[in-house]
């Protein structure tokens, strides 16, 4: 892509491209081509100030959880749900990871469960996503998967089959395509 773009960059006036991706060597070297180097600006997400990211995540939680409360009038939610302290705890647990925030919102938004109970469950998880040598998002995913099947009465054979299939998908060296799944 970068090679093609470098061939035509002089013929495309007043257009800006915003291209995102992981910093893989092929991508990095592609945008370091002589024709692209002077007009390319590399923006690394890990260089963004943590306070800015935390404010965005706080806004995300506040907005989306308020929407859940607004559309779940039949549930046990109070006017002050979620509390500002709950939002602060979630932001601290997210530690700058939007995937954590998005997963929390989807988990709490379940139509089959009380949002307040699900939120309380997440608030009680280990403190944040920053762990030495590992991903602190694992406790969140573990809780989500545990809760996903707690209400389903599967016989032991079906449950073992499900674990085998999901385990194989999760442990695959290369991600599987939608068709393969």
VMD Tcl script that builds the backbone (N, CA, C; Angstrom):
set m [mol new atoms 543]
animate dup $m
set s [atomselect $m all]
$s set {name element resname resid chain x y z} {
  {N N UNK 1 A 0.822 -1.184 0.000}
  {CA C UNK 1 A 0.000 0.000 0.000}
  {C C UNK 1 A 0.867 1.248 0.000}
  {N N UNK 2 A 1.892 1.270 0.849}
  {CA C UNK 2 A 2.751 2.440 0.936}
  {C C UNK 2 A 3.463 2.697 -0.386}
  {N N UNK 3 A 3.879 1.631 -1.062}
  {CA C UNK 3 A 4.563 1.788 -2.344}
  {C C UNK 3 A 3.628 2.415 -3.371}
  {N N UNK 4 A 2.404 1.931 -3.440}
  {CA C UNK 4 A 1.413 2.494 -4.364}
  {C C UNK 4 A 1.136 3.950 -4.024}
  {N N UNK 5 A 0.964 4.235 -2.758}
  {CA C UNK 5 A 0.698 5.602 -2.321}
  {C C UNK 5 A 1.854 6.518 -2.684}
  {N N UNK 6 A 3.091 6.027 -2.508}
  {CA C UNK 6 A 4.264 6.859 -2.818}
  {C C UNK 6 A 4.351 7.200 -4.306}
  {N N UNK 7 A 3.842 6.328 -5.159}
  {CA C UNK 7 A 3.861 6.572 -6.603}
  {C C UNK 7 A 2.922 7.703 -7.014}
  {N N UNK 8 A 1.832 7.865 -6.297}
  {CA C UNK 8 A 0.803 8.822 -6.698}
  {C C UNK 8 A 0.650 9.997 -5.746}
  {N N UNK 9 A 1.466 10.080 -4.724}
  {CA C UNK 9 A 1.283 11.107 -3.700}
  {C C UNK 9 A 1.362 12.531 -4.259}
  {N N UNK 10 A 2.204 12.754 -5.251}
  {CA C UNK 10 A 2.329 14.099 -5.844}
  {C C UNK 10 A 1.118 14.477 -6.680}
  {N N UNK 11 A 0.315 13.505 -7.109}
  {CA C UNK 11 A -0.843 13.765 -7.962}
  {C C UNK 11 A -2.132 13.947 -7.158}
  {N N UNK 12 A -2.067 13.810 -5.832}
  {CA C UNK 12 A -3.250 13.912 -4.979}
  {C C UNK 12 A -3.126 15.177 -4.121}
  {N N UNK 13 A -3.638 16.297 -4.617}
  {CA C UNK 13 A -3.485 17.542 -3.853}
  {C C UNK 13 A -4.512 17.663 -2.714}
  {N N UNK 14 A -4.105 18.274 -1.637}
  {CA C UNK 14 A -4.985 18.639 -0.516}
  {C C UNK 14 A -5.793 17.480 0.067}
  {N N UNK 15 A -5.212 16.315 0.100}
  {CA C UNK 15 A -5.880 15.163 0.705}
  {C C UNK 15 A -4.969 14.615 1.792}
  {N N UNK 16 A -5.580 14.333 2.924}
  {CA C UNK 16 A -4.820 13.719 4.010}
  {C C UNK 16 A -5.368 12.331 4.251}
  {N N UNK 17 A -4.474 11.413 4.529}
  {CA C UNK 17 A -4.853 10.047 4.851}
  {C C UNK 17 A -4.544 9.806 6.317}
  {N N UNK 18 A -5.432 9.098 6.978}
  {CA C UNK 18 A -5.205 8.682 8.353}
  {C C UNK 18 A -5.171 7.164 8.320}
  {N N UNK 19 A -4.005 6.613 8.474}
  {CA C UNK 19 A -3.830 5.172 8.357}
  {C C UNK 19 A -3.393 4.642 9.720}
  {N N UNK 20 A -4.118 3.640 10.197}
  {CA C UNK 20 A -3.773 3.071 11.499}
  {C C UNK 20 A -3.312 1.636 11.327}
  {N N UNK 21 A -2.520 1.203 12.263}
  {CA C UNK 21 A -2.057 -0.171 12.233}
  {C C UNK 21 A -1.061 -0.420 13.338}
  {N N UNK 22 A -0.722 -1.657 13.486}
  {CA C UNK 22 A 0.308 -2.028 14.462}
  {C C UNK 22 A 1.670 -1.708 13.858}
  {N N UNK 23 A 2.644 -1.439 14.701}
  {CA C UNK 23 A 3.977 -1.065 14.188}
  {C C UNK 23 A 4.786 -2.271 13.703}
  {N N UNK 24 A 4.265 -2.972 12.727}
  {CA C UNK 24 A 4.960 -4.123 12.170}
  {C C UNK 24 A 6.041 -3.619 11.206}
  {N N UNK 25 A 7.137 -4.338 11.107}
  {CA C UNK 25 A 8.253 -3.872 10.278}
  {C C UNK 25 A 7.861 -3.525 8.839}
  {N N UNK 26 A 7.008 -4.342 8.240}
  {CA C UNK 26 A 6.598 -4.101 6.850}
  {C C UNK 26 A 5.884 -2.760 6.709}
  {N N UNK 27 A 5.064 -2.418 7.678}
  {CA C UNK 27 A 4.326 -1.153 7.641}
  {C C UNK 27 A 5.270 0.012 7.905}
  {N N UNK 28 A 6.102 -0.128 8.931}
  {CA C UNK 28 A 7.033 0.952 9.281}
  {C C UNK 28 A 7.976 1.280 8.135}
  {N N UNK 29 A 8.558 0.255 7.506}
  {CA C UNK 29 A 9.494 0.523 6.409}
  {C C UNK 29 A 8.768 1.072 5.183}
  {N N UNK 30 A 7.540 0.655 4.972}
  {CA C UNK 30 A 6.775 1.160 3.831}
  {C C UNK 30 A 6.551 2.655 3.899}
  {N N UNK 31 A 6.304 3.171 5.088}
  {CA C UNK 31 A 6.060 4.605 5.217}
  {C C UNK 31 A 7.345 5.392 5.437}
  {N N UNK 32 A 8.463 4.724 5.339}
  {CA C UNK 32 A 9.766 5.394 5.396}
  {C C UNK 32 A 10.369 5.502 3.995}
  {N N UNK 33 A 9.583 5.218 2.952}
  {CA C UNK 33 A 10.047 5.386 1.580}
  {C C UNK 33 A 10.367 6.860 1.346}
  {N N UNK 34 A 11.330 7.122 0.467}
  {CA C UNK 34 A 11.795 8.495 0.233}
  {C C UNK 34 A 10.663 9.451 -0.137}
  {N N UNK 35 A 9.709 9.003 -0.955}
  {CA C UNK 35 A 8.613 9.883 -1.388}
  {C C UNK 35 A 7.622 10.184 -0.260}
  {N N UNK 36 A 7.530 9.286 0.712}
  {CA C UNK 36 A 6.558 9.480 1.797}
  {C C UNK 36 A 7.158 10.075 3.064}
  {N N UNK 37 A 8.440 9.880 3.277}
  {CA C UNK 37 A 9.065 10.312 4.525}
  {C C UNK 37 A 8.815 11.796 4.842}
  {N N UNK 38 A 8.976 12.712 3.910}
  {CA C UNK 38 A 8.800 14.130 4.264}
  {C C UNK 38 A 7.348 14.532 4.569}
  {N N UNK 39 A 6.400 13.739 4.103}
  {CA C UNK 39 A 4.995 14.123 4.304}
  {C C UNK 39 A 4.260 13.196 5.265}
  {N N UNK 40 A 4.994 12.292 5.902}
  {CA C UNK 40 A 4.384 11.327 6.813}
  {C C UNK 40 A 4.663 11.734 8.251}
  {N N UNK 41 A 3.623 11.722 9.029}
  {CA C UNK 41 A 3.776 11.971 10.462}
  {C C UNK 41 A 3.356 10.704 11.197}
  {N N UNK 42 A 4.241 10.201 12.018}
  {CA C UNK 42 A 3.961 8.989 12.776}
  {C C UNK 42 A 3.473 9.406 14.160}
  {N N UNK 43 A 2.330 8.893 14.518}
  {CA C UNK 43 A 1.725 9.198 15.808}
  {C C UNK 43 A 1.578 7.900 16.579}
  {N N UNK 44 A 2.289 7.771 17.666}
  {CA C UNK 44 A 2.266 6.543 18.456}
  {C C UNK 44 A 1.331 6.716 19.648}
  {N N UNK 45 A 0.359 5.835 19.756}
  {CA C UNK 45 A -0.621 5.945 20.835}
  {C C UNK 45 A 0.008 5.874 22.215}
  {N N UNK 46 A 1.071 5.108 22.353}
  {CA C UNK 46 A 1.680 5.009 23.673}
  {C C UNK 46 A 2.417 6.283 24.076}
  {N N UNK 47 A 2.533 7.255 23.141}
  {CA C UNK 47 A 3.143 8.538 23.473}
  {C C UNK 47 A 2.113 9.581 23.924}
  {N N UNK 48 A 0.831 9.252 23.840}
  {CA C UNK 48 A -0.218 10.177 24.267}
  {C C UNK 48 A -0.199 10.252 25.796}
  {N N UNK 49 A -0.399 11.445 26.318}
  {CA C UNK 49 A -0.407 11.607 27.772}
  {C C UNK 49 A -1.499 10.747 28.392}
  {N N UNK 50 A -1.138 10.048 29.467}
  {CA C UNK 50 A -2.087 9.153 30.132}
  {C C UNK 50 A -3.316 9.909 30.641}
  {N N UNK 51 A -3.125 11.137 31.069}
  {CA C UNK 51 A -4.266 11.906 31.580}
  {C C UNK 51 A -5.294 12.159 30.486}
  {N N UNK 52 A -4.832 12.360 29.265}
  {CA C UNK 52 A -5.741 12.578 28.140}
  {C C UNK 52 A -6.528 11.303 27.826}
  {N N UNK 53 A -5.831 10.183 27.813}
  {CA C UNK 53 A -6.484 8.896 27.549}
  {C C UNK 53 A -7.485 8.587 28.660}
  {N N UNK 54 A -7.082 8.819 29.908}
  {CA C UNK 54 A -7.972 8.555 31.042}
  {C C UNK 54 A -9.247 9.403 30.971}
  {N N UNK 55 A -9.115 10.644 30.545}
  {CA C UNK 55 A -10.305 11.502 30.411}
  {C C UNK 55 A -11.236 10.976 29.318}
  {N N UNK 56 A -10.665 10.499 28.223}
  {CA C UNK 56 A -11.482 9.926 27.148}
  {C C UNK 56 A -12.198 8.663 27.620}
  {N N UNK 57 A -11.496 7.824 28.359}
  {CA C UNK 57 A -12.106 6.598 28.870}
  {C C UNK 57 A -13.192 6.929 29.884}
  {N N UNK 58 A -12.962 7.933 30.717}
  {CA C UNK 58 A -13.975 8.353 31.703}
  {C C UNK 58 A -15.236 8.839 30.980}
  {N N UNK 59 A -15.053 9.634 29.944}
  {CA C UNK 59 A -16.189 10.112 29.150}
  {C C UNK 59 A -16.911 8.936 28.496}
  {N N UNK 60 A -16.170 7.978 27.980}
  {CA C UNK 60 A -16.752 6.787 27.361}
  {C C UNK 60 A -17.614 6.030 28.372}
  {N N UNK 61 A -17.061 5.757 29.556}
  {CA C UNK 61 A -17.817 5.060 30.599}
  {C C UNK 61 A -19.062 5.861 30.994}
  {N N UNK 62 A -18.887 7.131 31.261}
  {CA C UNK 62 A -20.002 7.971 31.708}
  {C C UNK 62 A -21.130 7.978 30.687}
  {N N UNK 63 A -20.788 8.174 29.435}
  {CA C UNK 63 A -21.788 8.243 28.366}
  {C C UNK 63 A -22.503 6.909 28.157}
  {N N UNK 64 A -21.734 5.846 28.014}
  {CA C UNK 64 A -22.338 4.554 27.696}
  {C C UNK 64 A -23.100 3.943 28.868}
  {N N UNK 65 A -22.588 4.090 30.067}
  {CA C UNK 65 A -23.311 3.541 31.220}
  {C C UNK 65 A -24.584 4.343 31.493}
  {N N UNK 66 A -24.550 5.639 31.239}
  {CA C UNK 66 A -25.766 6.457 31.369}
  {C C UNK 66 A -26.817 6.010 30.355}
  {N N UNK 67 A -26.391 5.634 29.160}
  {CA C UNK 67 A -27.320 5.123 28.144}
  {C C UNK 67 A -27.962 3.814 28.607}
  {N N UNK 68 A -27.177 2.973 29.241}
  {CA C UNK 68 A -27.714 1.707 29.767}
  {C C UNK 68 A -28.777 2.016 30.805}
  {N N UNK 69 A -28.484 2.929 31.705}
  {CA C UNK 69 A -29.437 3.301 32.765}
  {C C UNK 69 A -30.709 3.897 32.160}
  {N N UNK 70 A -30.539 4.690 31.137}
  {CA C UNK 70 A -31.686 5.350 30.485}
  {C C UNK 70 A -32.626 4.339 29.833}
  {N N UNK 71 A -32.074 3.299 29.247}
  {CA C UNK 71 A -32.880 2.308 28.539}
  {C C UNK 71 A -33.277 1.113 29.388}
  {N N UNK 72 A -32.910 1.118 30.650}
  {CA C UNK 72 A -33.231 -0.011 31.524}
  {C C UNK 72 A -34.055 0.476 32.712}
  {N N UNK 73 A -35.111 1.182 32.456}
  {CA C UNK 73 A -35.932 1.743 33.528}
  {C C UNK 73 A -36.573 0.665 34.397}
  {N N UNK 74 A -36.720 -0.529 33.879}
  {CA C UNK 74 A -37.338 -1.628 34.635}
  {C C UNK 74 A -36.364 -2.277 35.624}
  {N N UNK 75 A -35.091 -1.909 35.565}
  {CA C UNK 75 A -34.118 -2.557 36.450}
  {C C UNK 75 A -33.950 -1.771 37.747}
  {N N UNK 76 A -33.035 -2.202 38.563}
  {CA C UNK 76 A -32.846 -1.639 39.891}
  {C C UNK 76 A -31.884 -0.453 39.922}
  {N N UNK 77 A -31.746 0.268 38.839}
  {CA C UNK 77 A -30.792 1.361 38.776}
  {C C UNK 77 A -31.348 2.631 39.417}
  {N N UNK 78 A -30.500 3.285 40.191}
  {CA C UNK 78 A -30.890 4.544 40.829}
  {C C UNK 78 A -30.507 5.699 39.911}
  {N N UNK 79 A -30.933 6.891 40.288}
  {CA C UNK 79 A -30.586 8.064 39.480}
  {C C UNK 79 A -29.087 8.317 39.466}
  {N N UNK 80 A -28.406 7.915 40.505}
  {CA C UNK 80 A -26.971 8.139 40.623}
  {C C UNK 80 A -26.144 6.952 40.126}
  {N N UNK 81 A -26.730 6.122 39.257}
  {CA C UNK 81 A -25.987 4.972 38.763}
  {C C UNK 81 A -25.395 5.280 37.408}
  {N N UNK 82 A -24.190 4.951 37.187}
  {CA C UNK 82 A -23.196 4.516 38.162}
  {C C UNK 82 A -22.678 5.715 38.944}
  {N N UNK 83 A -22.174 5.469 40.105}
  {CA C UNK 83 A -21.668 6.552 40.939}
  {C C UNK 83 A -20.349 7.069 40.369}
  {N N UNK 84 A -20.016 8.310 40.659}
  {CA C UNK 84 A -18.722 8.836 40.203}
  {C C UNK 84 A -17.544 7.982 40.700}
  {N N UNK 85 A -17.669 7.433 41.894}
  {CA C UNK 85 A -16.570 6.590 42.394}
  {C C UNK 85 A -16.473 5.298 41.581}
  {N N UNK 86 A -17.615 4.745 41.144}
  {CA C UNK 86 A -17.589 3.555 40.285}
  {C C UNK 86 A -16.879 3.869 38.966}
  {N N UNK 87 A -17.194 5.011 38.395}
  {CA C UNK 87 A -16.559 5.429 37.139}
  {C C UNK 87 A -15.049 5.568 37.346}
  {N N UNK 88 A -14.651 6.181 38.455}
  {CA C UNK 88 A -13.219 6.360 38.730}
  {C C UNK 88 A -12.513 5.020 38.901}
  {N N UNK 89 A -13.156 4.085 39.574}
  {CA C UNK 89 A -12.568 2.751 39.760}
  {C C UNK 89 A -12.414 2.053 38.411}
  {N N UNK 90 A -13.449 2.138 37.571}
  {CA C UNK 90 A -13.366 1.517 36.246}
  {C C UNK 90 A -12.246 2.138 35.412}
  {N N UNK 91 A -12.106 3.448 35.495}
  {CA C UNK 91 A -11.040 4.129 34.744}
  {C C UNK 91 A -9.669 3.672 35.223}
  {N N UNK 92 A -9.521 3.523 36.515}
  {CA C UNK 92 A -8.256 3.061 37.067}
  {C C UNK 92 A -7.966 1.625 36.619}
  {N N UNK 93 A -8.990 0.795 36.629}
  {CA C UNK 93 A -8.822 -0.594 36.198}
  {C C UNK 93 A -8.472 -0.661 34.706}
  {N N UNK 94 A -9.039 0.225 33.910}
  {CA C UNK 94 A -8.783 0.221 32.466}
  {C C UNK 94 A -7.333 0.564 32.155}
  {N N UNK 95 A -6.716 1.403 32.979}
  {CA C UNK 95 A -5.303 1.768 32.811}
  {C C UNK 95 A -4.964 2.160 31.373}
  {N N UNK 96 A -5.842 2.936 30.760}
  {CA C UNK 96 A -5.568 3.429 29.418}
  {C C UNK 96 A -5.968 2.521 28.277}
  {N N UNK 97 A -6.599 1.398 28.560}
  {CA C UNK 97 A -6.988 0.463 27.499}
  {C C UNK 97 A -8.466 0.616 27.147}
  {N N UNK 98 A -8.727 1.089 25.938}
  {CA C UNK 98 A -10.109 1.233 25.502}
  {C C UNK 98 A -10.795 -0.116 25.339}
  {N N UNK 99 A -10.037 -1.164 25.034}
  {CA C UNK 99 A -10.646 -2.492 24.892}
  {C C UNK 99 A -11.237 -2.922 26.224}
  {N N UNK 100 A -10.606 -2.540 27.319}
  {CA C UNK 100 A -11.140 -2.852 28.645}
  {C C UNK 100 A -12.477 -2.128 28.821}
  {N N UNK 101 A -12.496 -0.840 28.501}
  {CA C UNK 101 A -13.715 -0.048 28.654}
  {C C UNK 101 A -14.850 -0.583 27.783}
  {N N UNK 102 A -14.547 -0.904 26.547}
  {CA C UNK 102 A -15.573 -1.421 25.630}
  {C C UNK 102 A -16.120 -2.756 26.116}
  {N N UNK 103 A -15.246 -3.608 26.640}
  {CA C UNK 103 A -15.680 -4.909 27.141}
  {C C UNK 103 A -16.562 -4.751 28.370}
  {N N UNK 104 A -16.193 -3.840 29.257}
  {CA C UNK 104 A -17.003 -3.573 30.450}
  {C C UNK 104 A -18.403 -3.129 30.050}
  {N N UNK 105 A -18.489 -2.196 29.139}
  {CA C UNK 105 A -19.797 -1.669 28.724}
  {C C UNK 105 A -20.655 -2.773 28.112}
  {N N UNK 106 A -20.092 -3.585 27.251}
  {CA C UNK 106 A -20.858 -4.678 26.646}
  {C C UNK 106 A -21.319 -5.683 27.701}
  {N N UNK 107 A -20.450 -5.971 28.651}
  {CA C UNK 107 A -20.776 -6.920 29.716}
  {C C UNK 107 A -21.909 -6.389 30.587}
  {N N UNK 108 A -21.833 -5.143 30.972}
  {CA C UNK 108 A -22.853 -4.534 31.837}
  {C C UNK 108 A -24.171 -4.368 31.085}
  {N N UNK 109 A -24.110 -4.166 29.779}
  {CA C UNK 109 A -25.311 -3.913 28.979}
  {C C UNK 109 A -26.149 -5.159 28.691}
  {N N UNK 110 A -25.719 -6.320 29.129}
  {CA C UNK 110 A -26.449 -7.555 28.860}
  {C C UNK 110 A -27.930 -7.412 29.193}
  {N N UNK 111 A -28.773 -7.760 28.251}
  {CA C UNK 111 A -30.218 -7.665 28.440}
  {C C UNK 111 A -30.757 -8.716 29.406}
  {N N UNK 112 A -29.949 -9.719 29.701}
  {CA C UNK 112 A -30.404 -10.834 30.525}
  {C C UNK 112 A -29.938 -10.745 31.972}
  {N N UNK 113 A -29.275 -9.640 32.322}
  {CA C UNK 113 A -28.736 -9.500 33.666}
  {C C UNK 113 A -28.956 -8.088 34.189}
  {N N UNK 114 A -28.897 -7.949 35.506}
  {CA C UNK 114 A -29.033 -6.634 36.130}
  {C C UNK 114 A -27.718 -5.862 35.963}
  {N N UNK 115 A -27.753 -4.688 35.356}
  {CA C UNK 115 A -26.522 -3.914 35.163}
  {C C UNK 115 A -25.802 -3.604 36.477}
  {N N UNK 116 A -26.553 -3.327 37.522}
  {CA C UNK 116 A -25.912 -2.983 38.796}
  {C C UNK 116 A -25.126 -4.167 39.362}
  {N N UNK 117 A -25.650 -5.365 39.198}
  {CA C UNK 117 A -24.932 -6.555 39.680}
  {C C UNK 117 A -23.673 -6.805 38.863}
  {N N UNK 118 A -23.801 -6.640 37.570}
  {CA C UNK 118 A -22.641 -6.864 36.705}
  {C C UNK 118 A -21.554 -5.824 36.971}
  {N N UNK 119 A -21.975 -4.586 37.169}
  {CA C UNK 119 A -21.002 -3.537 37.465}
  {C C UNK 119 A -20.311 -3.819 38.799}
  {N N UNK 120 A -21.069 -4.210 39.804}
  {CA C UNK 120 A -20.493 -4.521 41.119}
  {C C UNK 120 A -19.494 -5.671 41.012}
  {N N UNK 121 A -19.797 -6.639 40.175}
  {CA C UNK 121 A -18.907 -7.768 39.966}
  {C C UNK 121 A -17.564 -7.298 39.391}
  {N N UNK 122 A -17.630 -6.387 38.440}
  {CA C UNK 122 A -16.405 -5.885 37.819}
  {C C UNK 122 A -15.612 -4.978 38.753}
  {N N UNK 123 A -16.328 -4.209 39.539}
  {CA C UNK 123 A -15.663 -3.319 40.498}
  {C C UNK 123 A -14.839 -4.149 41.489}
  {N N UNK 124 A -15.307 -5.354 41.785}
  {CA C UNK 124 A -14.623 -6.199 42.767}
  {C C UNK 124 A -13.417 -6.964 42.197}
  {N N UNK 125 A -13.173 -6.879 40.898}
  {CA C UNK 125 A -12.031 -7.570 40.287}
  {C C UNK 125 A -10.712 -6.921 40.712}
  {N N UNK 126 A -9.576 -7.583 40.472}
  {CA C UNK 126 A -8.261 -7.001 40.800}
  {C C UNK 126 A -8.131 -5.587 40.252}
  {N N UNK 127 A -7.270 -4.822 40.874}
  {CA C UNK 127 A -7.258 -3.369 40.722}
  {C C UNK 127 A -7.153 -2.815 39.310}
  {N N UNK 128 A -6.191 -3.234 38.495}
  {CA C UNK 128 A -6.096 -2.624 37.172}
  {C C UNK 128 A -5.491 -3.569 36.153}
  {N N UNK 129 A -5.310 -3.065 34.943}
  {CA C UNK 129 A -4.834 -3.906 33.852}
  {C C UNK 129 A -3.324 -3.920 33.746}
  {N N UNK 130 A -2.623 -3.269 34.645}
  {CA C UNK 130 A -1.173 -3.229 34.581}
  {C C UNK 130 A -0.600 -4.278 35.518}
  {N N UNK 131 A -0.110 -5.361 34.945}
  {CA C UNK 131 A 0.524 -6.422 35.725}
  {C C UNK 131 A 1.894 -6.711 35.138}
  {N N UNK 132 A 2.841 -7.048 35.970}
  {CA C UNK 132 A 4.171 -7.388 35.475}
  {C C UNK 132 A 4.109 -8.695 34.696}
  {N N UNK 133 A 4.601 -8.639 33.472}
  {CA C UNK 133 A 4.741 -9.854 32.684}
  {C C UNK 133 A 3.452 -10.453 32.161}
  {N N UNK 134 A 2.352 -9.789 32.292}
  {CA C UNK 134 A 1.109 -10.368 31.791}
  {C C UNK 134 A 0.054 -9.317 31.558}
  {N N UNK 135 A -1.028 -9.740 31.008}
  {CA C UNK 135 A -2.124 -8.832 30.710}
  {C C UNK 135 A -3.105 -8.803 31.863}
  {N N UNK 136 A -3.315 -7.624 32.410}
  {CA C UNK 136 A -4.250 -7.459 33.506}
  {C C UNK 136 A -5.694 -7.469 33.051}
  {N N UNK 137 A -5.909 -7.549 31.750}
  {CA C UNK 137 A -7.267 -7.621 31.247}
  {C C UNK 137 A -7.804 -9.045 31.383}
  {N N UNK 138 A -6.911 -9.987 31.671}
  {CA C UNK 138 A -7.325 -11.381 31.818}
  {C C UNK 138 A -8.417 -11.585 32.866}
  {N N UNK 139 A -8.340 -10.959 34.055}
  {CA C UNK 139 A -9.429 -11.155 35.022}
  {C C UNK 139 A -10.791 -10.699 34.478}
  {N N UNK 140 A -10.805 -9.626 33.685}
  {CA C UNK 140 A -12.061 -9.166 33.087}
  {C C UNK 140 A -12.586 -10.209 32.114}
  {N N UNK 141 A -11.739 -10.691 31.221}
  {CA C UNK 141 A -12.170 -11.694 30.258}
  {C C UNK 141 A -12.606 -12.982 30.951}
  {N N UNK 142 A -11.889 -13.367 31.985}
  {CA C UNK 142 A -12.259 -14.566 32.737}
  {C C UNK 142 A -13.649 -14.407 33.334}
  {N N UNK 143 A -13.932 -13.245 33.914}
  {CA C UNK 143 A -15.238 -12.999 34.507}
  {C C UNK 143 A -16.337 -12.993 33.438}
  {N N UNK 144 A -16.056 -12.371 32.302}
  {CA C UNK 144 A -17.035 -12.337 31.211}
  {C C UNK 144 A -17.358 -13.754 30.742}
  {N N UNK 145 A -16.337 -14.564 30.521}
  {CA C UNK 145 A -16.575 -15.932 30.055}
  {C C UNK 145 A -17.251 -16.788 31.117}
  {N N UNK 146 A -16.877 -16.598 32.370}
  {CA C UNK 146 A -17.511 -17.349 33.458}
  {C C UNK 146 A -18.994 -17.020 33.531}
  {N N UNK 147 A -19.321 -15.744 33.436}
  {CA C UNK 147 A -20.709 -15.323 33.513}
  {C C UNK 147 A -21.504 -15.705 32.272}
  {N N UNK 148 A -20.820 -15.833 31.152}
  {CA C UNK 148 A -21.520 -16.159 29.902}
  {C C UNK 148 A -22.207 -17.509 29.956}
  {N N UNK 149 A -21.676 -18.443 30.722}
  {CA C UNK 149 A -22.213 -19.785 30.737}
  {C C UNK 149 A -22.769 -20.209 32.093}
  {N N UNK 150 A -22.854 -19.271 33.049}
  {CA C UNK 150 A -23.290 -19.670 34.389}
  {C C UNK 150 A -24.782 -20.023 34.449}
  {N N UNK 151 A -25.589 -19.461 33.565}
  {CA C UNK 151 A -27.028 -19.719 33.597}
  {C C UNK 151 A -27.466 -20.837 32.656}
  {N N UNK 152 A -26.528 -21.383 31.934}
  {CA C UNK 152 A -26.868 -22.396 30.940}
  {C C UNK 152 A -26.615 -23.778 31.528}
  {N N UNK 153 A -27.598 -24.629 31.426}
  {CA C UNK 153 A -27.457 -25.997 31.924}
  {C C UNK 153 A -27.004 -26.898 30.779}
  {N N UNK 154 A -25.702 -27.009 30.628}
  {CA C UNK 154 A -25.152 -27.869 29.589}
  {C C UNK 154 A -24.803 -29.214 30.205}
  {N N UNK 155 A -25.058 -30.270 29.456}
  {CA C UNK 155 A -24.602 -31.554 29.983}
  {C C UNK 155 A -23.082 -31.600 29.847}
  {N N UNK 156 A -22.458 -32.457 30.579}
  {CA C UNK 156 A -21.004 -32.499 30.678}
  {C C UNK 156 A -20.331 -32.716 29.325}
  {N N UNK 157 A -20.917 -33.537 28.471}
  {CA C UNK 157 A -20.321 -33.817 27.165}
  {C C UNK 157 A -20.327 -32.561 26.283}
  {N N UNK 158 A -21.441 -31.843 26.261}
  {CA C UNK 158 A -21.539 -30.617 25.471}
  {C C UNK 158 A -20.555 -29.577 26.006}
  {N N UNK 159 A -20.474 -29.461 27.330}
  {CA C UNK 159 A -19.572 -28.508 27.962}
  {C C UNK 159 A -18.115 -28.814 27.607}
  {N N UNK 160 A -17.715 -30.068 27.655}
  {CA C UNK 160 A -16.344 -30.453 27.314}
  {C C UNK 160 A -16.049 -30.164 25.839}
  {N N UNK 161 A -17.028 -30.413 24.978}
  {CA C UNK 161 A -16.860 -30.129 23.555}
  {C C UNK 161 A -16.686 -28.624 23.335}
  {N N UNK 162 A -17.517 -27.826 24.003}
  {CA C UNK 162 A -17.428 -26.364 23.900}
  {C C UNK 162 A -16.041 -25.888 24.350}
  {N N UNK 163 A -15.559 -26.404 25.468}
  {CA C UNK 163 A -14.241 -26.021 25.974}
  {C C UNK 163 A -13.141 -26.390 24.981}
  {N N UNK 164 A -13.250 -27.544 24.352}
  {CA C UNK 164 A -12.242 -27.975 23.381}
  {C C UNK 164 A -12.212 -27.049 22.175}
  {N N UNK 165 A -13.377 -26.711 21.672}
  {CA C UNK 165 A -13.452 -25.853 20.488}
  {C C UNK 165 A -12.962 -24.447 20.813}
  {N N UNK 166 A -13.475 -23.867 21.874}
  {CA C UNK 166 A -13.070 -22.507 22.247}
  {C C UNK 166 A -11.581 -22.487 22.582}
  {N N UNK 167 A -11.092 -23.497 23.278}
  {CA C UNK 167 A -9.675 -23.578 23.605}
  {C C UNK 167 A -8.800 -23.625 22.373}
  {N N UNK 168 A -9.204 -24.412 21.390}
  {CA C UNK 168 A -8.432 -24.509 20.149}
  {C C UNK 168 A -8.401 -23.174 19.417}
  {N N UNK 169 A -9.503 -22.464 19.392}
  {CA C UNK 169 A -9.569 -21.164 18.735}
  {C C UNK 169 A -8.667 -20.171 19.457}
  {N N UNK 170 A -8.734 -20.156 20.774}
  {CA C UNK 170 A -7.945 -19.203 21.551}
  {C C UNK 170 A -6.451 -19.479 21.487}
  {N N UNK 171 A -6.075 -20.739 21.379}
  {CA C UNK 171 A -4.663 -21.095 21.400}
  {C C UNK 171 A -4.037 -21.212 20.014}
  {N N UNK 172 A -4.808 -20.946 18.988}
  {CA C UNK 172 A -4.274 -21.026 17.629}
  {C C UNK 172 A -3.134 -20.029 17.463}
  {N N UNK 173 A -2.032 -20.468 16.861}
  {CA C UNK 173 A -0.866 -19.600 16.675}
  {C C UNK 173 A -1.209 -18.408 15.799}
  {N N UNK 174 A -1.907 -18.665 14.713}
  {CA C UNK 174 A -2.363 -17.599 13.818}
  {C C UNK 174 A -3.864 -17.448 13.981}
  {N N UNK 175 A -4.347 -16.201 14.040}
  {CA C UNK 175 A -5.796 -16.010 14.163}
  {C C UNK 175 A -6.540 -16.668 13.018}
  {N N UNK 176 A -7.675 -17.261 13.339}
  {CA C UNK 176 A -8.471 -17.912 12.314}
  {C C UNK 176 A -9.361 -16.911 11.596}
  {N N UNK 177 A -9.587 -17.161 10.323}
  {CA C UNK 177 A -10.485 -16.306 9.547}
  {C C UNK 177 A -11.922 -16.611 9.949}
  {N N UNK 178 A -12.843 -15.735 9.579}
  {CA C UNK 178 A -14.260 -15.960 9.872}
  {C C UNK 178 A -14.719 -17.250 9.193}
  {N N UNK 179 A -14.245 -17.498 7.986}
  {CA C UNK 179 A -14.640 -18.698 7.255}
  {C C UNK 179 A -14.155 -19.952 7.982}
  {N N UNK 180 A -12.917 -19.917 8.482}
  {CA C UNK 180 A -12.377 -21.058 9.215}
  {C C UNK 180 A -13.143 -21.299 10.523}
  {N N UNK 181 A -13.489 -20.206 11.202}
  {CA C UNK 181 A -14.243 -20.369 12.441}
  {C C UNK 181 A -15.589 -20.996 12.162}
}
mol reanalyze $m
mol bondsrecalc $m
mol representation Tube
mol addrep $m
